[in-house]
Structures are given as structure tokens and as C-alpha cells.
Amino acid sequence: MQNDSGNGLTLGRVDWTSVLVYVLLVLMGWLNIYAAVYDESHASIFDLTQRYGMQLVWIGVSAFLAISILLIDDKYYHMLAYPLYWLMLLVLLAVLFFGKEVNGAKAWIVIGPVALQPTELAKFTTSLALARYMSSYSFDIHNLKDLVRVFLILLLPVSIIMMQNDTGSALVYGSFLFMLYREGFNRWVYVALIMVISLFVFSFLLEPAVLLACMVIVCTVAEGATNGDWRGKVIYLAGVALGTLLIYIGAWLAFGPVLSLYASLLITVILSLPVVLLYAYRSKLRNIFLFVFLFFGSLAFTHTIDYVFDNLLQTHQQKRILDLLGLESDLKGWGYNVNQSKIAIGSGGFSGKGFLEGTQTKYNFVPEQSTDFIFCTVGEEWGFLGSALVVVLFAVLTFRLIKMGERQMEPFGRIYCYCAASIFLFHVLVNIGMTIGIMPVIGIPLPFFSYGGSSLIAFTLLLFVAIRLDMSKQEQFML
Amino acid sequence: MENGSERVRTLKGVVVVVTAVLLLRLFYIQVVDTTYKTDAANNVLRYMVQYPPRGEVYDRNGAFLVQSKEAYDLMAIPREVKPFDTLELARILGVRVEQIRNELRKASNFSRRRASVLFKQLPKEVKVRLDERNFPGFFTVYRTVRSYPTKMAGNLLGYVGEVNDRILERNPYYRSGDYIGMSGIEQAYEEVLRGEKGVKIEMVDVHGIPKGSYAGGIYDTLPSPGIAITCTIDGRLQALAEELLEGKVGSVVAIEPETGEILVMASSPTYDPDELVGRQRGNNYMKLLRDSRRPLFNRAVMASYPPGSTFKTLNGLIGLQEGVLVESQTYPCHGGYPYGRGVKCHNHWSPIDLTGAVQTSCNAYFCYVFRNIIENKKYGSIKKGFDVWADYVRSFGYGRKLNTDFYGELNGNVPSSAFYDRVYRGSWNGLTVISLSIGQGELGCTPMQMANLAATIANRGHYRIPHVVKRIHDRDSIDSRFYEDHYTKVDPKYFDPIVEGMYRAVNQEGGTGGIARVPGLDICGKTGTAQNPHGADHSTFMCFAPRNHPKIAVSVYVENGGFGARIAAPIASLVTELYLTDTIQRPDLVQYVKTLPINYPYYAK
């Protein structure tokens, strides 16, 4: 590494696209905070009693940090990854004991006039620690022991954050699955995850009997996709359908309405097991057991969902999920935020109402509009054009991070860049998705937009360390 | 990483999918689905109605019948209400302290931040006193209420009330809290009188607090005041008619024959229209509704009475037109019509001709005429002949609505042969229905229809649809149907003997309506005494004057008043006299009418 060739020379190797996107997003973010809290009586943009005034200060701090990062040698990140990680854990613990509670989450440190949220910075330090550990020479992602260590690195901050009662921030750590996939994590974990999520959603949306029928069909079709013999599958499904009907009607005639359709189907499937096993034995297809296991695993899972939902989730989390799935709506209660948010964004139309002309946001119909629901102001005042621009800019940023990661020579840089990409993608999807009603309400900020110094600084660090790493890779390359 | 590039592609695919999902959803809710725009408007826009003053109503001489008086609704925004002297407020409003507390609680339950109406239609004096004291959180809003300076013609003018749910459903113009004409002229000319409401669009924040006008006020509209109406009523005549009818149950209708303009439409008992205004309205309305004499029932157009002998003129005209009667035809009458069950008659000379029969109101004469009409051989059967007769009657405006500019008009009843076929199972003849010849039996007509007959005879064969509105102040003319002459099926040349008979009935010895005679006015009239199942005979009288170029046609109907000449004829005569001479020369007659006692045991129940 040679960095003493002068900063003037290195500037040319900065990923200017990312910097430009960053500047644009921060600028748009500030304009929207200004619009969200705008009030004729406080028109000066430097008014520090107003959020836009404070945000200007944070933007200044971030700019200073960004430039510093570009100027400072990048070898420190690898070196300091673990110390920073442990230091952050200590800070998080300290917050747990001495912090201030805001909106039910004890996640704030108040120093004089400034309130900081260390959880935001923890994403950054965790990314560094992950990159450091996973880039070590002996690390093997297929080794269970190594994997356990990776999960421990994640688990420590996640559990402290959960203890702070900040579920939203904890969920962000799930986004590292994106990075792990790049590093070769087992595909089946993702398949299983997708199935679990689908089962979870469909167990709410579908009748039990219909869900069970779907599970039978999906497992059979999946088996068919692996082993072929579609004729056998059709015969099997037809047999199950016929058997179910016979049992249902038969039981009804013999004993009256004692058996539900669900029970009849389940009985038929269990009765069909010997046939399936015989088929597996005859055709020497051992993987059929996998699908049988998959079916009964899913069956067991659907029965645990109710328990998990009723006992492990808090009421407001239950309501948010039911609201999202369209099962329960209470526009004056639980559904108020999302409904008002959708109204604000929807009323923006194609080209928006214009800067400072948004009535829904200006007159406070949307709650939390300068923080978690800042995207409402974008949607209302700038319309589809503005919202789409923001979404596209974030997509560009994510693609740049992936690109920067891919052109790294060292795994440390690549893993770090993917961590950053994961975090940005997750925040954007969940935050914007929440405001337009396709994601449950999870209180995490929209990068560069939501009001708050901690999150702005954290995302700036996250991005600019990636840019800095990318810069030195090119220095190396050129030398 | 052996399959690194494939995994990178997958991850890029995930980013693309996430972006696409967000973009599609945004496109859907922002561009495709328009409901959010409506919701946003509902959130932020408050439509403040600006009420216009309601149009005024004048009589034909330009005197006020209905005025719009300013009134104020007391509003309050509960959370801005500071502790105040409730006793003082109660004193100013003239209510009890608990009432104020009650209303404030109701308002509070509705919304702490939005204004609610506490007390409606407060007079201006109250508003001024409220302004002097200035109770924080309270303010007043301008409305107009009706005032009726003449205190008369309640049923004619009608009343104004708050719109109910049924009206709100049917008519999108109205919003809860609006006023609407509920009867009479107020209802008939609602769209003219009401004006157009204006609207001021305000933006409010999530707490309902006003944040200024919407789009700089370009969508705001000013209220346009209601249009004034001059009606055809003559206030003096109306007042006289109501005065004379006081204590009696009945109706006076007067029409200007040439134009069909209604000069008087009085129904008794009546009510003071001012009672149905303001805060006592509900109580007063219930009181009127419970009154057994039904003061809210506009007898002039809603009551169906047997016309009695006034109807004989019509049978005479039909006979002449049908050629079964000539003017000089005489019939004998010795105490009545001797066929069938017989029809009694009173004492007069015999044999008697047509004019004499009208003059003396001979029952027998018109029994002969009526049978000749319906038993006319050229129609082959009595049923055919009867329907021809009924058609004539209908051409005079009987048995159907006259289509006036007034709601609630009754059809009345002119029976058809089919009706009698049903009642008598096909076996009936002229004798069965003989009472129709003298205006009894199954006939039903309104005082308005009787007045229209008087006007038709005065015009010698045609009428214009009676109407109450003379001029709408922003228009050159009223509805075109009021300018059409409606000719009856009887040729104008046949009217002279009937007019002569009516003239003699009032102005010659032996006439039945001598009491109505005013020297020089040439009143032509016909008395009627209608038998009815509810007690004493109804007294009725129709007339017009002067004989040539008549200026006024009057019909008076007094329930249970006895002979036509006893009470109806004097009233008609006095109304005519006042209209034609501007004075009353017969104070004794006025006194006689006003003090004549009539009992209504039927209504006492």
C-alpha cells in the first residue's frame, strides 16, 4: 500500500458516481425534511431549533467525515475492525443501562443538546468485524464452526439491541444474508427461508384445508421437478383428491359432520404414505424422503405459527402484520400511520404537488414524517417522478457497492462492500415498502433522508469507507 | 469462489426485483389508483358553506308577505372555551344553565377542536349582547330566518324547515343543517327562493385547525341571494277572508278570471306562520299537528267536498251543448222530482225555465236535464252517455289536478260508468245516480276547482290554470302553462243563459243568493247546500263580478255552515266588494258573519 503519492493523485480514482448519488440523496433528503417541518414562522434554513437547521449541522459533520475518510489511509479499518466492534458493544451495553427511552426503545445517549443512537453505528462496526473475520485465511463458509462464529458476531449486537426493545434495528442484521449468499452460503438455507416466509403469509391468507392442499401440491410438484414421472404425480394427486372426498362424504353419511375437509385430507395423505414409500423403494428414489420430510416439516411449522404469533409477538407487531396482509384494518388505530402515509404518497400523482405544497405532510396528517415516514413528503410533493428517482438512485448506489466489492482484490473489501450493499438495500426496501403498504411497519430510517444525525453519520461512514477501500484497490492495481 | 459470478448475477437480480417492486407499487398508488387523491382532499379540505339570504315574497300590491330576517347560530369550539359565567350566558340566551352544559357536553363529544352549533336562530339582539360580553370559544354564524309580517296565509306561504334524511338522500344540493321550503309557496318555489349557497374552501391540519384558504380562494364561491317573488295574492283580500273565516272550518278562493291569478287562498283554521320559525318551531308544530281541526291541512286545494248546487250550472251547460236542453225548455216542479226515490225541492214557481231554475236552484229541473244527457239515445246506452257527461265535467277541471304551481293539490273525484258498474254490479240507470244532477253523490271537488268553475263561467267558456306567482324577480315571465287558455267542451255561446240565471239568483227577487247583492257590482252567483255524512249541510257559494268583463271569481266553502246563503254567500260578497270597490259598505254583514256560531261536533272528537 502506498498512499504517500499525494491526495491529488488518488482523487481521480474515487468512484465519483457513488459520491454524486450520495450528494444528490443527501440534498433531496434535506429538502424533504425542510418541507416536512416547514412552517412560515421559522423560515430561516439555519434555524437550529428546527430539524432542518439541525440536519444542516449533521450534513456538515458528515461531509467532514466523508472527506476525512477519503484522506486517511484505509489500512486502519482492517486493523481497527475488532476493537471498534468491541467498543461498540460496550457502548450498546452502556445505553442499555444509562440510555434514554424514546418511543419505547431505550436506544439513545444524550450528551448535552445532542441525542445519539449508537445502534446506527453498530451496523458499520459489525460490517467491519464480519469482513475482518470472514476474510481471514482459514475461514471456510461451509465449516460449521466458522459459521457459528459468524453468527456469534451478529448475535452479540442483535441481542443487546433486542434488549433495548428496538426490534426494527435488530432485523437489519438479517440483511447480511445478502452478503453471505455472495460468500457461498448454502442455497438451501435461502430456499427454506423463502418457504418459511411463504408458509407464514399463506397460513394467514388461506383456509387450513386450502393451505394443506397447496402444500401437498407443491411438495408433489417439487418432487416431480426433481425426479420426473409426471404421470405418476397426476395419478397421486387425483388419488388424494378422490380419497379425501370419499372419506369426507363417507364420514358425513356414517357419523354426521364430524370430519372437516382439512382432517379428511390429512387422513388421506397419511394413508397414502405406504404407497409413497413403496414407490420410493421400487424406483430407488431416496430423495422422495426429503419431500415427505419437507411436507411434514411444513405441516408442523404451520401449527407452530399460531403459537409464535400469539405468544412471542407483541400486540403492535401482530396488528402491523394483520394490517399488512389486509386481514384487519383499523384506519383510526393501528392502520392509521400506513393509511395516511399511502394517502400522502398516492395523492402526489405523477408529478407531485410541488415543493412545500404537500398538504398531507405539511398539516401533519402523517405521523413521524421527518424520520421514518419522510418518504411521504417525497411521494406527495414530487410525485411518481420524484419517488421513482429516489428509488432508482438507491438502486444505482447498491449496484455501485456490488461493483466496488467485485473489483476488490482482497476478500476484506469485497465482504465489507457487500455488507454495505445489504444494509442499504434492506433499509430502502423496508422503509419505502412500509410507507406504501407492502412491508410491515418497522421503524428504521431511510438512509440520507430520515432526520437524525446518528443515521446520517452512520450511513456516510458505511458508504465512504467502501469508496475509500475501492480507491486503494485501484492504487494497488496501478502500482 | 467456483460459482461466484452466478451468485453475483442472482444478487443483482434481487436488487432489480426489489427496485421493480417498489417502482410498480409506487406507480400503482400514485398514478393508477385515484382514491388516495380523494382521501387526501377529504383529509385536508373543509367546505364552509356560506348561506344566502332566502328570497322575499310580496303580495300583488307590493306589500311584504314573507321577509328574511337575519339570525345567528351560536357556535362553540369546546377546547377553546375558557371557564365563563354560565349564568350570564344562560340569561342572555334565555335558557337554563343545564341546557348550556348539556349542549357543550354534546359538542365536546363530537369534537374538542371543531366548531359545533349550540343554539340555533338567535335574534340579532342576542348576538349583539353576546358580542359585548365576548365569551372565549364561542362565536356566532350568520343565517337567515323567515318572518311573516302579516301573520297570515300560513298554508299558502308554507314554512321552512331543516332538511331531513329523506331529502338529503334524494337531493344532492342539500347538506345537513340546510333549510328547505316544506309546504306552500316556500316549497313550490324553493329553487327560486333559496338562492345558491356559496362555499369557502379552507385547509385544515390534522387537528382540524384552519390553515388558510385553499388555492388562494380560486375555488371559493360567493352565495347568490334567493330571488324575490311577487305573488298573485291580494293581501287585503286574504286578510279579510281569513278574518271572516275565523272560528269556522272552510276555505275561500278567489281568482282573477282573465289571468287565472289567485287573489285569495284562505283555509280555516289557519296558523300564524311565524310560529313555525325559530326555536319554538318544534313545539308549535306538534301543537298544530295535534289540533283536531287540522290547521296544517290546506283545505283550498286538499279538501274534497261535494260541490252541491253550484254544480247545477255545469249540468245546464252540458245539456245545452248536447242539444237535449234549450234555454226556453220548462219543466214542472211541485216540491221535487217525482221519479225513483225522488228528489225533494223547495218552494218556487212552476213550470220553470233554465234561467229560472238556476236563479231558484230548482232540483227537479236539473234531474230532468241530467237524465236527458246520460240517457241520450244517440249514445246507445246509459253507460256511454254517462261517460260523455263525465268527459264534459272533466273538461272544466274537475276530477283531476288543475296543475297549479302549488303542491298537494287533490284530484277530486268525477265517477265513471265503470265505477258504478263495479258498485252496482252492472245494474244501474239514471235514477240510481240522480243525485249527481244536483252536485251530490260521488262527486268530490276542491274549493280551488269550484273557484275555477266560477272563473270559467265568468270567461264564458275558458280558464287559465290558477296560479299563485305573478312574477319571479329575475325573469320576464312565469311558466308558459299559465298563459294558455283552456277551453271547455261547451261552446261559449251556451253560457249566456247560465250567467243570466246566476245574475238573477243574486239580483232578482226569488233568487237564492240575494244576500250577496251589492248595488252596482252586478255580482253573478250560485248558492250550494251540500249534504254530507258529518252533520249539518256545508254552505257553499260561487260567484263572479261584474257580469261583463268580470274582475274576480270567488268560491267559498264553509263546512257545516247550513244553506249557501247563510254564510258562504255573505263572505263571497264581502270579498268581491272589497276587491272591486276597495271598501266595505256593510259593517253589519261583516259583524253577522263573524258572530254566526257554527258547531263542529265532528272535529271535537
Interface residues (C-beta under 8 A of the other chain):
Chain A: F178 Y181 R182 E183 G184 Q340 K342 I343 A344 I345 G346 S347 G348 G349 F350 T359 Q360 K362 Y363 N364 F365 G379 E380 G383 F384 S387 A388 V391 V392 F394 A395 T398 F399 I402 E406 A421 L425 V428 L429 I432 G433 I436 G437 I438
Chain B: M1 G4 R7 V8 T10 L11 K12 V14 V15 V16 V18 T19 V21 L22 L23 R25 L26 F27 I29 Q30 V31 D33 T35 Y36 K37 D39 A40 A41 N43 V44 M203 V204 D205 V206 H207 K211
